[in-house]
Amino acid sequence: MSHTVADDEIVELLSVPELRRVLDGARRRLEQSPSLATSFTISEPDDAERRAIGRLLGMRPPKGRNVRVRLHRLDAALASSRFGVGLVEALELVGGPIADRRAARIAAARAKEALWERLAAHPALEARPELTEWLRRLRSTGIASRLAPGEESELVAAALEIIGSLPRSGDRPNVVAAAYTGDAHALDRGTPLGALVVNALAHLAELAPPSTAADRRSLWASFGVVCDELSCEVLTLGLEPASKEAGASPLHGMKEDGQPMRITLRHIATEKMGFPPTTVFVCENPVVVAEAADVLGSSSPPIVCTDGIPNTAALLLLEQLSNSHCKLVFHGDFDWGGVKIFNHARRKLHERITPWRFERADYIKALDRLGCVFSKLEGDSIEADWDPSLQQAMIDRGRAVFEEQVLGDLIGDLQSAIEEPPHQSSASRSG
């Protein structure tokens, strides 16, 4: 439409300061909805504004503390004026096209829905279905939007790419960050991506988000990412490497003294130790190691303690033991955490680790002996990969059995293993 002198006149008429709130209010209403069957209120207009409104509507200046302006009346007044334009045309002459904010909101909502649908189809969720709930929580709480306003989709997608690459084999965070983002510091503490990935890892580990640097390092380590190869360590007792070289000498000394030893990931990774083939007992809780050291001392067979979910140091050591043809046997708490730990260890070690008094028959036997001394089983049930019947037995009984409650049996197995040939310990015939 070509510009006319009348257009200039109506712009001049409506652009006076006294009508600014009228035009602004009308534009806001039309941006929200194109309907003229609505109104808006001007709060406490001054006398000049009242006179201008009266002239525009062809009426006396309105009275009252506040003035309600109805769009259909405003439209009719403009259309019947000598300019013959409606409200919408008049507003666009003065202030440009009226945005359809309602349509924009609908389009934005649809785009956001499509975005989350794409994220929900990410391969990382297929590999780790638990992330579905995490993604739902991200959306409902707006965590990603707060971390990266306007860029949440890119942030979540990057986090899923990194999570999908886990567990690693001892990589540092900066190596992982550089590989997936091109920025070696993208996973540093305090960065949006670092915060989001750590939040997801805590969800996967069924832990609260870490509140200390040590907790953060431990969480990363449980997924094979090592923030500090000296703080990532594993508790052992009775390990005696086959080599007598200097790198293995600390273990020989601790074996002779009958004392537990924590081995760092750096030591395990750099020495690449070999071991004589024997049965290695793997436990969940340090109390088993302490009791074995007290009772058996230097004669204790090899024990490795995961101290919860096995971290990179524990997994690498167990892999070296397995590669040395050692037989790995595991015992943990009969609770859902213990089941999760053994499932994780079996998967990481490609099932080269077997249960040690950790099957359904062992659970029932322990409960029968404990009688009324028990703790209630808490949390969501988890299937035991190595014994599917264990899950139902635990659900039916609803009771947990902790390693502290069966220490006598465990120490008895360790005692029996001292006199038996390699791979023929009582662990293989328990239950």
Residue pairs with C-beta under 8 A, 6 or more apart in sequence:
6 83
7 93
9 83
10 83
10 85
10 90
10 93
10 94
11 93
11 94
14 23
14 90
14 93
14 94
15 94
16 52
17 48
18 48
18 49
18 51
18 52
19 49
19 52
19 53
19 56
21 42
21 45
21 49
22 42
22 49
22 52
22 53
22 56
22 69
22 74
23 91
23 94
23 95
25 40
25 41
25 42
25 69
26 40
26 69
26 71
26 74
26 87
26 91
27 91
27 95
27 98
28 40
29 38
29 39
29 40
29 71
30 71
30 87
30 88
30 91
30 98
31 98
31 99
31 100
31 101
31 102
32 101
32 102
33 102
34 100
34 102
35 71
36 71
36 72
36 75
36 87
37 71
37 72
38 70
38 71
39 68
39 69
39 70
39 71
40 68
40 69
40 71
41 66
41 67
41 68
41 69
42 49
42 53
42 66
42 67
42 68
42 69
43 65
43 66
44 65
44 66
45 53
45 62
45 66
45 67
47 61
49 67
50 61
50 62
50 63
50 67
51 61
53 61
53 62
53 67
53 69
54 60
54 61
54 62
56 74
56 77
56 78
57 73
57 74
57 77
58 77
58 80
71 87
74 87
75 86
75 87
75 88
78 85
78 86
78 87
78 90
79 85
79 86
83 90
85 93
88 98
91 98
92 98
115 153
116 135
116 139
118 153
119 135
119 153
119 156
119 157
119 160
120 132
120 135
122 157
122 160
122 164
123 164
124 131
124 160
124 161
124 163
124 164
125 131
125 132
125 135
125 160
127 164
128 163
128 164
128 204
130 203
130 204
131 160
131 163
131 200
131 203
131 204
133 203
134 199
134 200
134 203
134 204
135 156
137 143
137 203
138 144
138 156
138 196
143 196
143 199
144 152
144 155
144 156
144 196
145 152
147 155
147 192
147 195
147 196
148 154
148 155
148 192
155 192
155 193
155 196
156 196
158 180
158 181
158 186
158 193
159 193
159 196
159 197
159 200
161 180
162 176
162 177
162 180
162 187
162 193
162 197
163 197
163 200
163 201
163 204
165 176
165 179
165 180
166 201
166 223
166 224
166 225
167 223
167 224
167 225
167 348
168 176
168 223
168 224
168 225
169 224
169 312
169 316
170 224
170 226
170 229
170 265
170 269
170 312
170 316
171 224
171 225
171 226
172 225
172 226
172 227
173 187
173 188
173 194
173 220
173 225
173 227
174 184
174 185
174 187
174 188
175 184
176 187
176 225
177 183
177 184
177 185
177 186
177 187
177 188
177 193
178 184
178 186
180 186
181 193
185 191
186 193
186 194
187 193
187 194
187 197
188 194
189 213
189 216
198 209
198 210
198 216
198 219
198 220
199 209
201 219
201 220
201 222
201 223
202 208
202 209
202 210
202 219
204 223
205 219
205 222
205 309
206 337
206 340
206 379
207 219
210 216
210 218
210 219
214 231
216 227
217 227
217 228
217 231
217 232
218 311
220 226
220 227
221 227
221 232
221 265
221 311
221 312
221 313
222 308
222 309
222 310
222 311
222 312
224 312
224 315
225 312
226 232
226 265
226 312
229 264
229 265
229 266
229 269
230 264
230 265
230 266
231 264
232 264
232 265
232 311
232 312
232 313
233 262
233 263
233 264
233 265
233 313
234 262
234 263
234 268
234 304
234 305
234 306
234 307
234 310
234 311
234 313
234 314
234 317
235 260
235 261
235 262
235 286
235 289
235 304
235 305
235 307
236 251
236 260
236 261
236 262
236 263
236 289
236 302
236 303
236 304
236 305
236 317
237 258
237 259
237 260
237 261
237 289
237 292
237 293
237 300
237 302
237 303
237 305
238 255
238 258
238 292
238 298
238 300
238 301
238 302
238 303
239 251
239 255
239 261
239 263
239 275
239 280
239 302
239 304
240 251
240 252
240 255
240 275
240 276
240 302
241 248
241 251
241 252
241 271
241 273
241 274
241 275
242 273
242 274
242 275
242 276
242 324
243 273
243 274
244 252
247 267
247 270
247 271
247 273
248 271
248 273
250 261
251 261
251 263
251 273
254 260
254 261
255 298
256 298
257 298
258 293
258 296
258 297
258 298
258 299
258 300
259 293
260 286
260 289
260 290
260 293
263 313
263 317
264 313
265 311
265 312
265 313
265 316
268 313
268 316
268 317
268 320
269 316
272 320
273 320
274 320
274 324
275 302
275 320
275 321
275 324
275 326
276 324
276 422
277 324
277 325
277 326
277 327
277 422
277 423
278 301
278 302
278 326
278 327
278 422
278 423
279 301
279 302
279 326
279 327
279 329
279 417
279 422
279 423
279 424
279 425
279 427
279 428
280 301
280 302
280 303
280 304
280 318
280 321
280 326
280 327
280 328
280 329
281 301
281 302
281 303
281 304
281 329
281 331
281 356
281 410
281 413
281 414
281 417
281 425
281 427
282 303
282 304
282 305
282 306
282 318
282 328
282 329
282 330
282 331
282 345
282 353
282 356
283 289
283 303
283 304
283 305
283 306
283 330
283 331
283 332
283 403
283 410
284 305
284 306
284 307
284 308
284 331
284 332
284 333
284 338
284 341
284 403
285 305
285 307
285 332
285 333
285 402
285 403
285 404
286 305
286 307
287 403
287 404
287 407
288 303
288 305
288 331
288 403
288 407
288 410
289 303
289 305
291 407
291 410
291 411
292 300
292 303
292 411
292 414
293 300
295 411
295 415
296 411
296 414
296 415
296 418
299 418
300 414
300 418
301 414
301 417
301 418
301 425
302 321
302 326
303 414
304 314
304 317
304 318
304 321
306 314
306 332
306 341
306 345
307 314
308 337
308 341
309 340
309 341
309 344
310 318
310 341
310 344
310 345
310 348
315 345
315 348
315 349
318 328
318 345
318 349
318 353
319 349
321 328
322 328
322 349
322 352
322 353
327 354
327 422
327 423
327 428
328 349
328 352
328 353
328 354
329 353
329 354
329 355
329 356
329 425
329 427
329 428
330 342
330 345
330 353
330 354
330 355
330 356
330 358
331 355
331 356
331 357
331 358
331 403
331 410
332 338
332 339
332 341
332 342
332 358
332 403
333 400
333 401
333 402
333 403
334 358
334 363
334 366
334 394
334 400
334 401
334 402
335 377
335 378
335 379
335 400
335 401
335 402
336 377
336 378
336 379
336 380
336 381
336 382
336 394
337 379
338 358
339 382
339 383
339 384
339 390
339 391
339 394
340 382
342 353
342 355
342 358
342 384
342 385
342 386
343 382
343 384
343 385
345 353
346 353
346 385
346 386
347 385
354 386
354 428
355 362
355 386
355 387
355 431
356 410
356 413
356 427
356 430
357 406
357 409
357 410
357 413
357 427
357 430
357 431
358 386
359 386
359 387
359 390
359 431
360 387
360 389
360 390
360 393
361 431
362 430
362 431
363 390
363 393
363 394
363 397
363 401
364 393
364 397
365 431
366 401
366 405
366 406
366 409
367 374
367 397
367 399
367 401
370 401
370 405
373 405
374 399
374 400
374 401
375 399
375 400
375 402
376 398
376 399
376 400
377 394
377 395
377 397
377 398
377 399
377 400
378 400
381 391
381 394
381 395
382 391
383 391
384 390
384 391
403 410
409 430
412 426
413 425
413 426
413 427
413 430
416 425
416 426
417 425
417 426
417 427
420 426
